[in-house]
Amino acid sequence: MSEGGSAKPRPAAEVSEWSAEADVVVVGYGVSGAAAAIGAAAEGADVLVVEHTGGWGGAAALAGGFIYLGGGTALQKACGFDDTPEAMHMFLSAAMGPGLDEAKIEVYAERSVEHFDWLVRCGVPFRAAFFDRPAWEPAGDEGLMYSGGENAYPFADLVKPAPRGHLPQMADKRTGERGGGYMLMLPLTKTAEQSGARVRYNTRFQRLVLAADGRVAGIVARSFGEEVAIRARRGVVLAAGSFAFNAQMVARHVPALSGRPGSAVEQHDGQSIRAAQAVGADVANMWACEAAVHTDPGLMIRGIVVNARGERVINEDTYPGRIGQALMLRHDSQGFVVADEQAVEDAAANRVSSGMPAPQPRWVSDDLTELEAAMHVPAGMLAATVGLYNRHAADGQDPVHHKAARWVRPLCPPYGVFDLRGHTSGFTLGGLRTDIDGAVFDVDGEPIPGLYAAGRTTAGIAAGGYASGASLGDGSFFGRRAGRAAAKR
Ligand SMILES: Cc1cc2nc3c(=O)[nH]c(=O)nc-3n(C[C@H](O)[C@H](O)[C@H](O)COP(=O)(O)OP(=O)(O)OC[C@H]3O[C@@H](n4cnc5c(N)ncnc54)[C@H](O)[C@@H]3O)c2cc1C
């Protein structure tokens, strides 16, 4: 039996009693589910949300809160930045692939300003302040930050940079417990319930119910040990998160992530993906993952990041998640930061608390040969890397990885080496293949009648690449569209 229990559909003819019914049944009350509920209710549908846990929020309420938006939002303008949908489209096309869904990228960039305005209308607060320091997230409640490497190589050379990481204003946020995402979820869930959506907690979706004509007619779930069938008169929206916590699926599809799930909650067990596959749904980008490297971006940017062979891996001034992806996917999660005293002091002085402990060097030495031996790096490799970096840095340049001149300076002994091995984690980005209105495609490319999905249950705007905010962004954007489409059916 697969992890999570059987996901095979139940024929409607075998359902003896529906314990509840609604026009639209939404599975999951995180960001995509709340947006779907609002979208469906706005079309006049009677909505029932079914949530596994005892409360709303999912991973979204724990999240840092970045929502990837742009194209000239009111917040961008208030912070003094010009942006256009075209520039946003170009950036997303360059940074989110390979494996992009062009149709999703296009509508997302085109309608991003409208989506920001909708979030504001739902009551999501944003403070018009820009945060400009290397960090995972702002120090306080600033509302805007670069969150995808837009202002670094190679993207800054392709398209005029604009910061697009929009953050709800929240005092005393603690990412991983009650992060900035909480102030996204609080107003969204309030809006959903004020719109008339009903919520049933402690109810775990298990499988779909199929009518004789192939239409999805409802769901089967478990609640306090009882099996319940819930009828969906118009459609079911699956919004139950990723498969990051299904070890079997991760081992099969994203082995680099095995044993390293992060930025997700254990309810992200892939059950909704499997249940949709069991009625013929197609999937996309199951190999793709977001990745984080657990250290201070302010330290990485002032030093160099090397792999197990002592070679630099990327420009260290890019989005730290890209550094994490490079290490996890291309270098077997084996990496080190090499920095000097000035880099460490400058990073400490500018450090933004992220809940992670202050990085400590594992080895310190004036002698690169000694460090190579300690790191098990082939003799001469680290010395060659530092020598080459320093040679160009003396002229304020980095022709190898194109780190911006502002961050380039020769490294001087003594050197500190910070061990990044075992410090990467991530969540899965692949899932059900859907159209821009959340309709789930079957393996022949036809929409499955009555079945919609959004959020990390689906393959969204990010595939081979990622930017902070892409999940809360596409979850709320396509969740809302999926709810509307299900209601209109
Ligand atoms: C610490 C942390 C920081 C993050 N920071 C960011 C960030 O800044 N920006 C960003 O874009 N993303 C961030 N993420 C990722 C982001 O939170 C998730 O990818 C996003 O919430 C996914 O949206 P979703 O609607 O698919 O899932 P969720 O928001 O997790 O909602 C899914 C809901 O479905 C429920 N559920 C699951 N299975 C079932 C079932 N079988 N039956 C019923 N209910 C079920 C879950 O309990 C949950 O409530 C972060 C995540 C974490 C944990």
The ligand as a Gaussian input file, in Angstrom:
#p B3LYP/6-31G(d) Opt

LIG

0 1
 C        8.578000      28.293000       7.246000
 C        8.003000      28.496000       5.878000
 C        8.310000      29.644000       5.154000
 C        7.766000      29.836000       3.869000
 N        7.934000      31.038000       3.251000
 C        7.291000      31.267000       2.080000
 C        7.251000      32.566000       1.519000
 O        7.744000      33.541000       2.095000
 N        6.630000      32.724000       0.309000
 C        6.052000      31.666000      -0.352000
 O        5.536000      31.866000      -1.440000
 N        6.038000      30.440000       0.193000
 C        6.609000      30.222000       1.403000
 N        6.526000      29.003000       1.981000
 C        5.851000      27.926000       1.250000
 C        4.344000      28.138000       1.276000
 O        3.902000      28.391000       2.585000
 C        3.604000      26.928000       0.728000
 O        4.228000      26.450000      -0.428000
 C        2.169000      27.339000       0.427000
 O        1.521000      27.590000       1.645000
 C        1.474000      26.287000      -0.394000
 O        0.122000      26.646000      -0.488000
 P       -0.979000      25.515000      -0.503000
 O       -2.294000      26.185000      -0.459000
 O       -0.667000      24.578000      -1.590000
 O       -0.690000      24.726000       0.858000
 P       -1.010000      25.169000       2.368000
 O       -0.998000      26.635000       2.496000
 O       -0.122000      24.383000       3.253000
 O       -2.494000      24.660000       2.563000
 C       -2.793000      23.280000       2.406000
 C       -3.835000      22.905000       3.450000
 O       -4.366000      21.640000       3.104000
 C       -4.501000      20.860000       4.278000
 N       -4.497000      19.442000       3.879000
 C       -3.466000      18.696000       3.434000
 N       -3.866000      17.459000       3.136000
 C       -5.194000      17.422000       3.382000
 C       -6.177000      16.398000       3.272000
 N       -5.866000      15.158000       2.837000
 N       -7.459000      16.693000       3.618000
 C       -7.795000      17.937000       4.059000
 N       -6.891000      18.937000       4.195000
 C       -5.606000      18.680000       3.848000
 C       -3.323000      21.274000       5.125000
 O       -3.515000      20.935000       6.490000
 C       -3.265000      22.777000       4.851000
 O       -4.070000      23.483000       5.766000
 C        6.994000      28.815000       3.277000
 C        6.666000      27.671000       4.015000
 C        7.131000      27.534000       5.330000
 C        6.688000      26.340000       6.133000

